[in-house]
Amino acid sequence: MGLAVRAGPIVGALVIAAAGVVGADPQATPEASPAPHAEPSPAPTPSPDTIAEPTADIFDVLRQILHKPPKAESEADRKKLMVAAAPVISYNPASGFGIGAAGNLAFFRGFPATTSISSVVASLMFTSKKQLLFNAKFDVSAANNAWVLRGDERLYLTSQDTYGLGTSTTPDEAVNTKYDRVRAYETVYGRVHRGLYVGAGFLYNLHADVRPGEGGDAVWPSSPYVTYSQEHGFDLSSQTSAGASVNLLLDSRDGAINPSRGFYAALDYQMFFAGFLGGASTWQQLNCDLRTYVRLSRDARHRLAFWLYGYLVTGGDAPYFDLPSTAIDTYGRSGRGYVQGRFRGQQLAYGEIEYRGTLTRNGLLGVVAFLNTQTFSDRQDGERLFDAFATGAGAGLRVMMNKHSKTNLAFDVGWSPEGANVYFAVQEAF
């Protein structure tokens, strides 16, 4: 899981903020404190069946540079906030220069041996083209995992290229579209048996002040957004989807932030209603999300992660920007190699495999390599799922930001037949 800054050809720098790190992983063995100016002792060699826990993060490096002693830690610290934050400077042709910050808070709401770690991820970006992008996601587990609360909040003053529906669209069809967006998705799960949960959610999406973007005035009347909206009777200036969901969740992962084993399966049935909180239409969508993690080495320094998901509009007509699209997942991390929203359709199927490896024995540095593919349907032109595929691949570097929550700072480069894209993120892609 995590939050990405998607960019085209990017010129940027990422600077680590001086932030405190407090808390202890219940499975980690406290390290001996070296002398203030001494090199830290090498991590003990784990037994063949022991997971290699990270013993150093970026803040340990900063303390060494500043000649400060390591922070004293105790068992009581494990319930305190674990903080990781970084300012971000970026550039891409769509948004211009951008500056902002991204961060992660991790904590336990109960005894760590019986309670999953909770996480809050947030970012705020401002760009030279007058865009504002605020994201906040949270995944909170109550004591003993009796309840799980998840949220996805977004506030955007932004723009996005639109290309029409289906997987067969070309970059030449792009029409830039500006809009303001508000999203609030809240879901509560109650445990019914071990890792099995049932839940219900509130869903709200608003796309307002929709208008032609840069260079789009001349082609606006025939743009994909206008054409689709007029065919289905939607207001061109503002469209809302609001409703509720019923949810089923099965989760056996050893952690949500950076899992090394287990599986995750989620099934959501979403119902949106015309007239409810300004809803533009009545429509339904079925979402299925499957993930599993396999260790290639006993100490989990090398592992594979697999991700399959489908978003299927099963009834009614969804507003254009609420249709399944590239990087529609909660953290916007799928489809690396393509820009967000590059493909769109009434149905989406997605698959990805990622290798994750540790470069240094202390867990400070790591690498990933990934391969993904996506396919979309277009009912208007008769294109079905699996008629065409859009495939991307890439690699990335990981820097441990918080060794206790195992939160990584991610820098990825993704390639596709349409070019390369760069991604900054906090936490793993999935």
C-alpha positions as CSV (number, residue, x, y, z in Angstrom):
1,M,0.0,0.0,0.0
2,G,0.9,3.6,-0.5
3,L,0.6,7.2,-2.3
4,A,2.4,7.9,-5.7
5,V,3.2,11.1,-7.4
6,R,2.8,10.3,-11.1
7,A,4.9,12.3,-13.5
8,G,5.9,12.4,-17.1
9,P,9.6,13.0,-18.0
10,I,10.5,14.3,-14.5
11,V,13.2,16.6,-13.2
12,G,13.1,16.6,-9.5
13,A,14.7,16.0,-6.2
14,L,13.3,14.4,-3.1
15,V,14.6,15.6,0.3
16,I,14.1,13.7,3.5
17,A,12.6,15.8,6.3
18,A,14.1,15.6,9.8
19,A,11.3,13.8,11.5
20,G,11.2,11.7,14.7
21,V,10.9,8.0,14.7
22,V,9.2,6.5,17.7
23,G,7.9,3.0,18.4
24,A,9.1,-0.6,18.2
25,D,8.1,-3.5,16.1
26,P,7.0,-6.3,18.4
27,Q,9.1,-8.8,16.3
28,A,12.2,-6.7,16.3
29,T,15.0,-7.2,18.7
30,P,16.2,-3.9,20.3
31,E,19.7,-3.1,19.1
32,A,22.6,-2.1,21.4
33,S,23.3,1.6,21.3
34,P,26.8,2.3,19.7
35,A,28.9,5.2,20.8
36,P,27.9,8.5,19.4
37,H,30.6,8.6,16.7
38,A,31.0,4.9,16.2
39,E,29.7,2.9,13.3
40,P,26.6,0.8,14.2
41,S,27.3,-2.8,14.9
42,P,26.3,-5.1,12.1
43,A,22.9,-6.8,12.5
44,P,23.1,-10.3,13.9
45,T,22.9,-13.0,11.3
46,P,19.4,-14.5,11.4
47,S,18.7,-18.2,11.7
48,P,17.4,-19.8,8.5
49,D,13.7,-19.5,9.7
50,T,14.0,-16.0,11.0
51,I,12.6,-13.0,9.1
52,A,15.3,-10.4,8.5
53,E,14.0,-7.3,10.3
54,P,15.3,-3.9,9.2
55,T,17.8,-2.5,11.7
56,A,18.5,0.9,10.1
57,D,16.4,3.6,8.4
58,I,17.1,7.0,6.9
59,F,16.8,8.7,10.3
60,D,19.6,6.6,11.6
61,V,21.7,7.8,8.7
62,L,20.8,11.4,9.5
63,R,21.8,10.9,13.2
64,Q,25.2,9.6,12.1
65,I,25.7,12.5,9.8
66,L,24.8,14.9,12.5
67,H,26.9,13.0,15.1
68,K,23.9,12.3,17.3
69,P,23.5,9.2,19.3
70,P,20.7,6.7,18.5
71,K,17.4,7.2,20.1
72,A,16.7,5.2,23.2
73,E,13.8,2.8,22.7
74,S,11.7,0.7,25.0
75,E,8.9,-1.8,24.8
76,A,6.4,1.0,25.8
77,D,7.3,2.9,22.6
78,R,5.6,0.4,20.4
79,K,2.2,2.1,21.0
80,K,3.5,5.5,20.1
81,L,3.3,7.1,16.6
82,M,5.8,5.9,14.1
83,V,6.4,8.8,11.7
84,A,7.9,9.0,8.2
85,A,7.7,12.2,6.1
86,A,9.4,13.7,3.0
87,P,9.0,16.9,1.0
88,V,8.8,16.4,-2.7
89,I,9.9,18.6,-5.7
90,S,8.9,17.4,-9.2
91,Y,8.2,18.5,-12.7
92,N,6.1,17.1,-15.6
93,P,4.6,18.7,-18.7
94,A,1.0,18.2,-17.5
95,S,1.3,20.0,-14.1
96,G,4.6,21.9,-14.4
97,F,6.8,22.3,-11.3
98,G,5.3,20.9,-8.1
99,I,6.2,21.1,-4.5
100,G,4.6,19.4,-1.5
101,A,5.0,16.8,1.2
102,A,4.1,13.1,1.7
103,G,4.1,11.2,4.9
104,N,3.0,8.1,6.8
105,L,1.9,7.6,10.4
106,A,1.8,4.0,11.8
107,F,0.6,2.9,15.2
108,F,-1.0,0.0,17.1
109,R,-4.4,0.4,18.7
110,G,-3.9,-2.8,20.7
111,F,-1.3,-5.3,21.8
112,P,1.0,-5.8,18.7
113,A,1.0,-9.6,19.0
114,T,-2.7,-9.7,18.4
115,T,-3.4,-6.4,16.6
116,S,-2.4,-5.4,13.0
117,I,-0.5,-2.2,12.6
118,S,-2.6,0.9,11.6
119,S,-1.5,3.3,8.9
120,V,-2.4,6.9,7.8
121,V,-0.9,8.1,4.5
122,A,-1.3,11.7,3.3
123,S,0.2,14.1,0.7
124,L,-0.3,17.6,-0.4
125,M,1.1,19.0,-3.7
126,F,0.9,22.4,-5.3
127,T,2.0,22.9,-9.0
128,S,3.0,25.9,-11.2
129,K,-0.1,25.3,-13.3
130,K,-2.3,26.1,-10.4
131,Q,-3.1,22.5,-9.4
132,L,-3.7,21.4,-5.8
133,L,-3.8,17.7,-4.9
134,F,-4.6,16.5,-1.4
135,N,-4.9,12.8,-0.5
136,A,-5.5,11.1,2.8
137,K,-5.9,7.4,3.2
138,F,-6.2,5.4,6.5
139,D,-6.4,1.8,7.5
140,V,-7.0,1.5,11.2
141,S,-7.4,-1.8,13.1
142,A,-9.0,-1.9,16.6
143,A,-7.6,-3.9,19.4
144,N,-7.4,-7.6,18.5
145,N,-8.5,-6.7,15.0
146,A,-12.1,-6.8,16.1
147,W,-12.9,-3.9,13.8
148,V,-11.2,-2.3,10.7
149,L,-11.9,1.3,9.5
150,R,-10.7,2.4,6.1
151,G,-11.0,5.8,4.4
152,D,-10.1,7.4,1.1
153,E,-10.3,11.2,1.1
154,R,-9.3,13.4,-1.9
155,L,-9.5,17.1,-2.8
156,Y,-8.2,18.0,-6.2
157,L,-8.1,21.2,-8.2
158,T,-6.6,19.6,-11.3
159,S,-6.7,18.5,-14.9
160,Q,-6.4,15.2,-16.8
161,D,-6.1,14.1,-20.4
162,T,-9.1,12.1,-21.6
163,Y,-8.7,9.6,-24.4
164,G,-12.1,7.9,-24.8
165,L,-13.1,4.4,-23.7
166,G,-11.4,1.0,-24.2
167,T,-7.8,-0.2,-24.4
168,S,-7.4,0.7,-28.1
169,T,-7.3,4.5,-27.8
170,T,-4.1,6.3,-28.9
171,P,-2.2,9.2,-27.2
172,D,-3.2,11.4,-30.2
173,E,-6.8,11.4,-29.0
174,A,-6.0,13.2,-25.7
175,V,-8.1,16.2,-24.8
176,N,-7.1,18.0,-21.6
177,T,-9.9,18.5,-19.2
178,K,-9.9,20.6,-16.0
179,Y,-12.1,19.9,-13.0
180,D,-12.4,20.1,-9.2
181,R,-12.8,16.8,-7.4
182,V,-14.0,15.7,-3.9
183,R,-14.0,12.1,-2.8
184,A,-15.0,10.6,0.5
185,Y,-15.1,6.8,0.8
186,E,-15.5,5.4,4.4
187,T,-15.8,1.7,5.2
188,V,-16.2,-0.1,8.5
189,Y,-15.5,-3.9,8.8
190,G,-16.4,-6.2,11.6
191,R,-14.6,-9.5,12.1
192,V,-16.7,-12.6,11.9
193,H,-14.0,-15.3,12.0
194,R,-10.2,-15.0,12.2
195,G,-9.2,-13.0,9.1
196,L,-12.7,-12.8,7.6
197,Y,-14.6,-9.5,7.8
198,V,-17.9,-8.1,6.6
199,G,-18.5,-4.4,6.2
200,A,-20.5,-1.5,4.8
201,G,-19.4,1.8,3.4
202,F,-20.4,5.3,2.4
203,L,-19.3,6.5,-1.0
204,Y,-19.2,10.1,-2.4
205,N,-17.6,11.4,-5.6
206,L,-18.0,14.9,-7.0
207,H,-16.4,16.3,-10.2
208,A,-17.3,19.9,-10.5
209,D,-16.5,22.9,-12.7
210,V,-15.6,20.5,-15.6
211,R,-14.2,22.5,-18.5
212,P,-11.7,22.4,-21.3
213,G,-8.1,22.4,-20.3
214,E,-5.0,23.8,-22.0
215,G,-5.5,23.7,-25.8
216,G,-8.8,21.9,-25.5
217,D,-11.4,24.7,-26.4
218,A,-11.5,23.9,-30.2
219,V,-12.1,20.2,-29.8
220,W,-14.2,20.3,-26.5
221,P,-17.6,19.7,-28.2
222,S,-16.3,16.4,-29.6
223,S,-14.1,15.4,-26.6
224,P,-14.5,12.0,-25.0
225,Y,-16.0,13.5,-21.9
226,V,-18.6,15.6,-23.7
227,T,-19.5,12.9,-26.1
228,Y,-20.1,10.3,-23.4
229,S,-21.9,12.7,-21.1
230,Q,-24.3,13.9,-23.7
231,E,-25.1,10.3,-24.8
232,H,-26.1,9.4,-21.3
233,G,-27.8,12.7,-20.3
234,F,-25.3,14.0,-17.8
235,D,-24.7,17.6,-16.9
236,L,-21.5,18.7,-18.5
237,S,-20.4,21.1,-15.8
238,S,-20.8,18.9,-12.7
239,Q,-21.4,15.2,-12.0
240,T,-21.9,13.4,-8.7
241,S,-22.0,9.7,-7.6
242,A,-23.2,8.9,-4.1
243,G,-24.3,5.8,-2.4
244,A,-23.3,2.8,-0.2
245,S,-21.4,-0.5,-0.4
246,V,-21.4,-3.9,1.1
247,N,-18.0,-5.5,1.6
248,L,-16.4,-8.8,2.2
249,L,-12.7,-9.1,3.2
250,L,-10.3,-11.9,3.9
251,D,-6.8,-10.9,5.1
252,S,-4.0,-13.2,6.3
253,R,-1.0,-10.9,5.5
254,D,1.7,-10.4,8.1
255,G,1.3,-6.7,7.8
256,A,-0.5,-4.1,5.6
257,I,2.4,-1.7,5.1
258,N,5.0,-4.0,3.8
259,P,3.8,-7.7,3.7
260,S,6.1,-10.6,3.1
261,R,3.6,-13.5,3.1
262,G,-0.1,-14.2,3.2
263,F,-3.0,-13.2,1.0
264,Y,-5.6,-10.6,0.7
265,A,-9.1,-10.9,-0.9
266,A,-11.7,-8.1,-1.0
267,L,-15.1,-8.1,-2.7
268,D,-17.1,-4.8,-2.8
269,Y,-20.5,-4.2,-4.3
270,Q,-21.1,-0.5,-4.7
271,M,-24.6,1.0,-5.3
272,F,-25.0,4.6,-6.4
273,F,-28.4,6.4,-6.4
274,A,-29.8,9.2,-8.5
275,G,-30.7,12.2,-6.4
276,F,-28.9,11.0,-3.2
277,L,-26.6,13.9,-2.2
278,G,-26.9,15.1,-5.8
279,G,-26.2,11.8,-7.5
280,A,-26.4,12.1,-11.3
281,S,-27.5,8.5,-12.0
282,T,-28.3,5.1,-10.5
283,W,-25.6,2.5,-11.2
284,Q,-23.8,-0.4,-9.6
285,Q,-20.2,-1.7,-9.7
286,L,-18.6,-4.9,-8.5
287,N,-14.9,-4.7,-7.4
288,C,-12.7,-7.7,-6.7
289,D,-9.1,-7.4,-5.4
290,L,-6.8,-10.3,-4.9
291,R,-3.2,-10.2,-3.6
292,T,-0.7,-12.7,-2.4
293,Y,2.9,-12.6,-1.2
294,V,5.5,-15.4,-1.6
295,R,8.9,-15.6,0.1
296,L,11.8,-16.6,-2.2
297,S,14.1,-16.9,0.8
298,R,13.4,-18.0,4.3
299,D,14.5,-14.6,5.8
300,A,12.1,-12.8,3.4
301,R,14.9,-10.7,1.9
302,H,13.6,-11.8,-1.5
303,R,10.0,-12.2,-2.3
304,L,7.3,-12.0,-5.0
305,A,4.0,-10.1,-4.8
306,F,1.0,-10.8,-7.0
307,W,-1.9,-8.5,-7.7
308,L,-5.2,-9.1,-9.6
309,Y,-8.2,-6.9,-9.6
310,G,-11.3,-6.2,-11.5
311,Y,-13.7,-3.2,-11.5
312,L,-16.9,-4.0,-13.4
313,V,-19.9,-1.7,-13.9
314,T,-22.7,-4.2,-13.6
315,G,-25.8,-1.9,-14.2
316,G,-26.8,1.6,-15.1
317,D,-24.6,4.4,-16.5
318,A,-21.7,5.8,-14.4
319,P,-20.5,9.4,-14.9
320,Y,-17.5,9.6,-17.1
321,F,-14.8,10.2,-14.5
322,D,-16.3,7.5,-12.2
323,L,-15.8,4.8,-14.8
324,P,-12.9,2.3,-14.0
325,S,-9.6,3.7,-15.3
326,T,-5.9,3.4,-15.0
327,A,-4.6,3.8,-11.4
328,I,-8.2,3.8,-10.0
329,D,-7.1,1.8,-7.0
330,T,-7.2,3.5,-3.6
331,Y,-3.5,4.6,-3.6
332,G,-3.2,5.2,-7.3
333,R,-0.3,2.8,-7.7
334,S,-1.5,0.4,-10.4
335,G,-0.6,0.8,-14.1
336,R,3.0,2.1,-13.6
337,G,4.3,2.9,-17.0
338,Y,1.1,4.9,-18.0
339,V,-0.2,8.2,-16.8
340,Q,-3.2,8.2,-14.4
341,G,-6.5,7.9,-16.3
342,R,-4.8,6.9,-19.5
343,F,-7.4,4.1,-20.2
344,R,-11.0,4.0,-19.2
345,G,-14.0,1.8,-19.7
346,Q,-17.1,0.2,-18.2
347,Q,-15.0,-2.8,-17.2
348,L,-11.4,-3.2,-16.1
349,A,-9.2,-6.2,-15.4
350,Y,-5.7,-5.8,-14.1
351,G,-2.7,-8.0,-13.2
352,E,0.8,-7.3,-11.8
353,I,3.8,-9.2,-10.5
354,E,6.6,-7.5,-8.5
355,Y,9.9,-8.8,-7.2
356,R,11.0,-7.2,-4.0
357,G,14.6,-7.6,-2.7
358,T,16.8,-6.2,0.0
359,L,20.2,-4.7,-1.1
360,T,21.8,-4.1,2.3
361,R,21.9,-6.4,5.3
362,N,20.5,-3.7,7.6
363,G,17.4,-3.3,5.4
364,L,18.2,0.3,4.5
365,L,18.1,-0.1,0.7
366,G,16.1,-2.3,-1.5
367,V,15.0,-2.8,-5.1
368,V,11.9,-3.8,-7.0
369,A,11.1,-4.9,-10.5
370,F,7.5,-5.1,-11.8
371,L,5.4,-6.2,-14.8
372,N,1.8,-5.2,-15.2
373,T,-1.0,-5.3,-17.8
374,Q,-4.5,-3.9,-18.0
375,T,-7.5,-4.3,-20.3
376,F,-10.8,-2.3,-20.6
377,S,-14.1,-2.7,-22.4
378,D,-16.1,-0.1,-24.4
379,R,-19.7,-1.0,-24.8
380,Q,-20.3,1.9,-27.3
381,D,-17.8,0.5,-29.8
382,G,-18.2,-3.2,-28.9
383,E,-14.7,-3.6,-27.5
384,R,-14.7,-6.4,-24.8
385,L,-12.3,-7.2,-22.0
386,F,-9.2,-9.0,-23.2
387,D,-9.6,-7.8,-26.8
388,A,-6.5,-5.6,-26.2
389,F,-3.9,-5.2,-23.4
390,A,-1.8,-2.2,-22.2
391,T,1.4,-3.6,-20.6
392,G,4.0,-1.8,-18.5
393,A,7.2,-2.7,-16.7
394,G,9.8,-1.1,-14.6
395,A,12.1,-1.1,-11.6
396,G,12.6,1.0,-8.5
397,L,14.7,1.8,-5.5
398,R,13.5,1.5,-1.9
399,V,14.9,3.5,1.1
400,M,13.7,2.5,4.6
401,M,12.0,5.5,6.2
402,N,10.9,3.8,9.4
403,K,12.4,0.5,10.4
404,H,9.7,-0.2,13.0
405,S,6.7,0.1,10.7
406,K,8.7,-1.1,7.7
407,T,7.7,1.9,5.7
408,N,9.7,2.5,2.6
409,L,10.3,5.6,0.5
410,A,9.7,4.4,-3.1
411,F,11.2,5.7,-6.3
412,D,10.1,3.8,-9.4
413,V,10.5,4.2,-13.2
414,G,7.9,2.6,-15.3
415,W,8.0,2.0,-19.1
416,S,5.3,1.4,-21.7
417,P,5.1,1.7,-25.5
418,E,4.0,5.3,-24.8
419,G,7.2,6.3,-22.9
420,A,8.5,6.4,-19.4
421,N,7.0,7.7,-16.2
422,V,8.5,8.4,-12.7
423,Y,6.8,7.7,-9.4
424,F,7.6,8.9,-5.9
425,A,5.6,7.2,-3.1
426,V,5.5,6.3,0.6
427,Q,4.8,2.5,1.2
428,E,4.8,-0.3,-1.3
429,A,2.5,-0.3,-4.4
430,F,0.3,-3.1,-3.0
